[in-house]
Amino acid sequence: MIGKIIGAVAGSKLAKSARGMGGPTGALLGVGAATIAKRASLPVLVALTAGGYFAKKYLAKNNEVTTDPATPPKVQAPAL
């Protein structure tokens, strides 16, 4: 029970800095994370952590805007 309380407090604090989430949502996610960490085996926890890391890297790479100084940006012609 203490682990769930700590998870809820930590989740609430982290959710306040995340976009699109509030304190109660983070608290629920923190409780869920504490429950999963308690019941899951070590290989499952490692796989979840690695999956989250690689998903974050993949999404950051896809959202990244690349600009090459050698090529000018494409300009679309105005619609008539």
Secondary structure by P-SEA (a helix, b strand, c coil): caaaaaaaaaaaaaaaacccccaaaaaaaaaaaaaaaacccaaaaaaaaaaaaaaaaaaaaaabbbbbcccccccccccc
